[in-house]
Amino acid sequence: MNSVEPLLEGFRRFQQNYFSTEQNLYESLRHGQQPATLVIGCCDSRVHPPALMSSQPGEMFVVRNVANLVPPYDAANQHASVAAALEFAVLSLNVERIIVMGHAGCGGIRALMQRSTAVDSALSRWLDIAAPARDFVYRQHAGESGAQQIRRCEQASIMVSLNNLLSYPWIAERVDRGQLVLDGWYFDLHDGALWGYDAASKAFIALVCPLHNR
Ligand SMILES: [Zn+2]
């Protein structure tokens, strides 16, 4: 069993080095939050959105799930955690931007591509949200290596989630009115680059190049 002490020690460091020195910030946060951005990221321990964007507490509302997926709108779903978070972020917090943030080396997408999850498990049912991305990659990029196909599926699944976001009526309305922007980003944790989907070229383009390319 791993010890809880490093976690408590980490919290003490946060308390001493951050909480006690950022009193103005925490005084204002005591009254509520006004994040302008919602990020939908993966559960993966290597992909922590606020750390990746050097974001302060209060600036970023974050939903994390396996493979950073957004299920399609389903008013009948009684326990829809992603929908509930979207509803709160969009309708109550009035976020102005939603970023679906995928990443390289995603175990969820690899499991989807390799069909390695237990049949009819919660995980396989969840990953099925991105099945259209997997089918697209196998159809359009059949001759490529497994690693290339997984990378393509990591990016194609971001597009599936962006399309699914537009199936929520109140998201589509706000996007149409110019009150809400949807972005698809891809963090390459192999070289540290950040990619973003570019609607004009219908491709992912480098938003931030790796350090060694600058
Ligand atoms: Zn992942």
Boltz pocket constraint, residues with backbone or C-beta under 6 A from the ligand:
constraints:
  - pocket:
      binder: B
      contacts: [[A, 42], [A, 43], [A, 44], [A, 65], [A, 66], [A, 67], [A, 68], [A, 103], [A, 105], [A, 106], [A, 107], [A, 108], [A, 109]]
      max_distance: 6.0
